[in-house]
Amino acid sequence: MQKLLLKENKDDNTPLDLTVKYNQINKMKAILDECFKLGIQECVVMNENKYGKNVLHQAVIYDCNDETFTCLLNFVKSDTGKIENLLFKRDNDGHTPFNYAVLNGHVNKMKSILEESAKLGIQECVVMNENKCGQNALHLSAMNICKDEAFKCLLKFIKSNTMKIEQMLLKRDNNGCTPFDYTVKNGQVNKMNSILEESAKLGIQEHIVMNENECGHNVLHHAANVNRNDKTLTCLLNLIKSDTAIMVQILSKRDDNGNTPFD
């Protein structure tokens, strides 16, 4: 029985991993109970597949229901003593389970992980983790068309836990893009406004708007380069035109190919 429970398939997934992947809660519970009796629960729960993903990564990626996720989280807390390692485990792309919850806009899973991280005192490490592309949780939320609710939840948590909100908002990834740049690229006006409001409170709005990526593109280049609705560009222009000096500078800015936003 022990060999069967620990047996990995060609992707290095155990039977437990597959019950989580396919959202089979009763089978998951049966395997966890059996592993506990055999004293191998830690080996099974801590297993990582060939992509460096553990069972929590997979529970979030495949969006198992909240009951399954809570059951798994409770078991890990009570029977392995390795919850911190699982929560902060980075896969081969540098993503933690929390990163995938943000990427996919799974608000309840985000909240569960944040609550558990806060109890362990590792919430800052979890939220501020950067993947191999230098992107933090705000980048990931802005890059993907996840629910505005998930983005607001993340922003609220960061602010309420006195984390380095300014550092996260100004963080440039390996392409030189900030979270705000990605909201513009993806035409996510509500997220744009949320970042601008928060930036204004911190006095860093000008830095956010004036950022240029590795190709010399500013936010107006981004807005002009993508096929999005006019709301994005209108929102940006209304913000920028309140400062004539910034307006002139951004509109006339040439990228590395010599193109302005108008071009």
C-alpha positions as CSV (number, residue, x, y, z in Angstrom):
1,M,0.0,0.0,0.0
2,Q,2.8,2.4,0.9
3,K,4.5,2.0,-2.5
4,L,1.2,2.6,-4.3
5,L,0.5,5.8,-2.4
6,L,4.0,7.1,-3.0
7,K,4.1,6.0,-6.7
8,E,4.6,8.8,-9.1
9,N,3.4,8.8,-12.7
10,K,5.4,10.2,-15.7
11,D,4.8,13.7,-14.6
12,D,5.9,12.9,-11.0
13,N,2.3,13.2,-9.7
14,T,1.2,10.9,-6.9
15,P,-2.4,9.6,-6.5
16,L,-3.0,12.4,-4.0
17,D,-1.9,15.0,-6.5
18,L,-4.4,13.6,-9.0
19,T,-7.3,13.6,-6.6
20,V,-6.6,17.3,-6.0
21,K,-6.2,18.0,-9.7
22,Y,-9.5,16.3,-10.5
23,N,-11.3,17.7,-7.4
24,Q,-12.2,14.3,-5.9
25,I,-12.5,15.2,-2.2
26,N,-13.6,11.8,-0.8
27,K,-10.7,10.0,-2.5
28,M,-8.4,12.7,-1.3
29,K,-9.6,12.3,2.3
30,A,-9.3,8.5,2.0
31,I,-5.7,8.8,0.8
32,L,-4.8,11.3,3.5
33,D,-6.3,9.1,6.2
34,E,-4.4,6.1,4.9
35,C,-1.1,8.0,4.7
36,F,-1.6,9.2,8.3
37,K,-2.0,5.6,9.5
38,L,1.2,4.6,7.6
39,G,3.1,7.6,8.8
40,I,3.9,8.7,5.3
41,Q,1.7,11.8,5.1
42,E,4.6,14.2,5.0
43,C,6.2,12.4,2.1
44,V,3.0,12.3,0.1
45,V,1.9,15.9,0.8
46,M,5.4,17.4,0.2
47,N,5.9,15.6,-3.1
48,E,6.7,17.9,-6.1
49,N,6.2,17.0,-9.7
50,K,8.7,17.6,-12.5
51,Y,7.6,21.2,-12.8
52,G,8.4,21.9,-9.1
53,K,4.7,22.1,-8.1
54,N,3.5,20.7,-4.9
55,V,-0.1,19.7,-4.0
56,L,-1.1,23.3,-3.0
57,H,0.2,24.6,-6.4
58,Q,-2.0,22.1,-8.1
59,A,-5.1,22.7,-5.9
60,V,-5.0,26.4,-6.9
61,I,-4.0,25.9,-10.6
62,Y,-6.8,23.4,-11.2
63,D,-9.2,25.4,-9.1
64,C,-10.5,22.6,-6.8
65,N,-13.6,23.7,-4.9
66,D,-13.2,25.6,-1.6
67,E,-14.2,22.6,0.5
68,T,-11.4,20.5,-1.1
69,F,-8.9,23.3,-0.7
70,T,-9.8,24.0,3.0
71,C,-9.7,20.2,3.8
72,L,-6.2,20.0,2.2
73,L,-5.0,23.1,4.0
74,N,-6.3,21.9,7.4
75,F,-4.7,18.5,6.9
76,V,-1.3,20.0,6.0
77,K,-1.5,22.3,9.0
78,S,-2.3,19.6,11.5
79,D,-0.3,16.6,10.3
80,T,2.8,17.7,8.5
81,G,4.2,20.7,10.3
82,K,5.5,21.9,6.9
83,I,2.8,24.4,6.0
84,E,5.3,27.2,5.7
85,N,7.4,25.3,3.3
86,L,4.4,24.4,1.1
87,L,3.0,27.9,1.1
88,F,6.3,29.5,0.1
89,K,7.5,26.8,-2.3
90,R,8.5,28.3,-5.7
91,D,7.9,26.1,-8.7
92,N,10.3,26.0,-11.7
93,D,8.9,29.4,-12.9
94,G,9.3,31.0,-9.5
95,H,5.6,30.9,-8.6
96,T,4.2,30.1,-5.2
97,P,0.6,28.7,-4.7
98,F,-0.4,32.3,-3.8
99,N,0.9,33.6,-7.2
100,Y,-1.3,31.1,-9.0
101,A,-4.3,32.2,-6.8
102,V,-3.7,35.8,-7.9
103,L,-3.0,34.8,-11.6
104,N,-6.4,33.0,-11.8
105,G,-8.3,35.5,-9.6
106,H,-9.3,32.8,-7.0
107,V,-10.3,35.2,-4.3
108,N,-11.3,32.7,-1.6
109,K,-8.0,30.7,-2.1
110,M,-6.1,34.0,-2.0
111,K,-7.8,34.9,1.3
112,S,-7.1,31.4,2.8
113,I,-3.4,31.6,1.9
114,L,-3.1,35.1,3.2
115,E,-4.8,34.3,6.5
116,E,-2.6,31.3,7.0
117,S,0.5,33.2,6.0
118,A,-0.4,36.0,8.5
119,K,-0.6,33.4,11.3
120,L,2.9,32.2,10.5
121,G,4.3,35.7,10.1
122,I,5.3,35.0,6.5
123,Q,2.7,37.1,4.7
124,E,5.2,39.7,3.5
125,C,7.4,36.9,2.0
126,V,4.4,35.3,0.3
127,V,3.0,38.5,-1.2
128,M,6.3,40.1,-2.2
129,N,7.6,37.0,-3.9
130,E,8.9,37.6,-7.5
131,N,8.9,35.0,-10.2
132,K,11.7,34.4,-12.7
133,C,10.5,37.3,-14.8
134,G,10.8,39.6,-11.8
135,Q,7.1,40.0,-11.4
136,N,5.4,40.3,-8.0
137,A,1.7,39.6,-7.1
138,L,0.5,43.0,-8.4
139,H,2.2,42.4,-11.8
140,L,0.5,39.0,-12.0
141,S,-2.9,40.4,-11.1
142,A,-2.6,43.3,-13.5
143,M,-1.3,41.0,-16.4
144,N,-4.3,38.7,-16.3
145,I,-7.9,39.6,-16.7
146,C,-8.8,38.3,-13.3
147,K,-11.7,39.8,-11.3
148,D,-11.4,43.3,-10.0
149,E,-12.4,41.9,-6.6
150,A,-9.2,39.8,-6.5
151,F,-7.1,42.8,-7.3
152,K,-8.8,45.0,-4.7
153,C,-8.5,42.2,-2.1
154,L,-4.8,42.0,-2.8
155,L,-4.2,45.8,-2.7
156,K,-6.2,46.0,0.5
157,F,-4.2,43.3,2.2
158,I,-0.9,44.8,1.2
159,K,-1.9,48.2,2.6
160,S,-3.5,46.9,5.8
161,N,-0.4,44.8,6.7
162,T,2.0,47.8,6.3
163,M,3.9,46.1,3.6
164,K,6.1,47.8,1.0
165,I,3.2,49.0,-1.1
166,E,5.3,51.7,-2.7
167,Q,8.0,49.2,-3.6
168,M,5.5,46.8,-5.1
169,L,3.8,49.5,-7.2
170,L,7.1,50.8,-8.6
171,K,8.7,47.4,-9.2
172,R,9.8,47.0,-12.7
173,D,9.9,43.4,-14.0
174,N,12.6,42.0,-16.4
175,N,11.0,43.9,-19.2
176,G,11.0,47.2,-17.3
177,C,7.2,47.1,-16.8
178,T,5.4,48.1,-13.6
179,P,2.0,46.6,-12.5
180,F,0.4,49.9,-13.8
181,D,1.9,49.3,-17.3
182,Y,0.2,45.9,-17.5
183,T,-3.2,47.3,-16.5
184,V,-2.8,49.7,-19.4
185,K,-1.6,47.0,-21.8
186,N,-4.7,44.9,-20.9
187,G,-7.2,47.8,-20.9
188,Q,-8.2,47.2,-17.3
189,V,-9.5,50.6,-16.4
190,N,-10.7,49.7,-12.9
191,K,-7.3,48.4,-11.9
192,M,-5.6,51.4,-13.5
193,N,-7.7,53.7,-11.4
194,S,-7.0,51.7,-8.2
195,I,-3.3,52.0,-8.8
196,L,-3.5,55.7,-9.6
197,E,-5.5,56.5,-6.5
198,E,-3.1,54.6,-4.3
199,S,-0.1,56.2,-6.1
200,A,-1.5,59.6,-5.5
201,K,-1.8,59.0,-1.8
202,L,1.8,57.9,-1.7
203,G,3.0,60.8,-3.8
204,I,4.4,58.5,-6.5
205,Q,1.9,59.0,-9.2
206,E,4.3,60.9,-11.5
207,H,6.9,58.0,-11.2
208,I,4.2,55.5,-12.1
209,V,2.9,57.4,-15.1
210,M,6.4,58.3,-16.4
211,N,7.9,54.8,-16.2
212,E,9.5,53.5,-19.4
213,N,10.2,49.9,-20.2
214,E,13.3,48.3,-21.7
215,C,12.1,49.4,-25.2
216,G,11.6,53.0,-24.1
217,H,7.8,52.7,-24.1
218,N,5.8,54.8,-21.7
219,V,2.1,54.2,-20.7
220,L,0.8,56.1,-23.8
221,H,2.9,53.9,-26.1
222,H,1.3,50.9,-24.3
223,A,-2.2,52.3,-24.7
224,A,-1.6,53.1,-28.4
225,N,0.0,49.7,-29.2
226,V,-2.9,47.5,-28.1
227,N,-6.3,47.1,-29.6
228,R,-8.3,48.1,-26.5
229,N,-11.3,50.3,-26.0
230,D,-10.9,54.1,-25.9
231,K,-11.6,54.2,-22.2
232,T,-8.0,53.3,-21.4
233,L,-6.5,56.1,-23.5
234,T,-9.1,58.6,-22.3
235,C,-8.5,57.8,-18.7
236,L,-4.8,58.2,-19.2
237,L,-5.0,61.5,-21.1
238,N,-7.4,63.0,-18.5
239,L,-4.9,62.1,-15.8
240,I,-1.8,63.4,-17.6
241,K,-3.3,66.7,-19.0
242,S,-3.6,68.0,-15.5
243,D,0.1,68.5,-15.6
244,T,1.2,70.3,-18.8
245,A,4.9,69.6,-18.4
246,I,4.3,65.8,-18.0
247,M,1.8,65.9,-20.9
248,V,4.3,67.4,-23.3
249,Q,7.0,65.0,-22.1
250,I,5.0,61.9,-22.5
251,L,3.4,62.8,-25.8
252,S,6.7,63.7,-27.4
253,K,8.6,60.7,-25.9
254,R,10.3,58.6,-28.6
255,D,10.9,54.9,-28.0
256,D,14.1,53.0,-29.0
257,N,12.8,53.0,-32.6
258,G,12.1,56.7,-32.6
259,N,8.3,56.4,-32.4
260,T,6.1,58.6,-30.3
261,P,2.7,57.3,-28.9
262,F,1.0,59.1,-31.9
263,D,3.2,57.2,-34.4
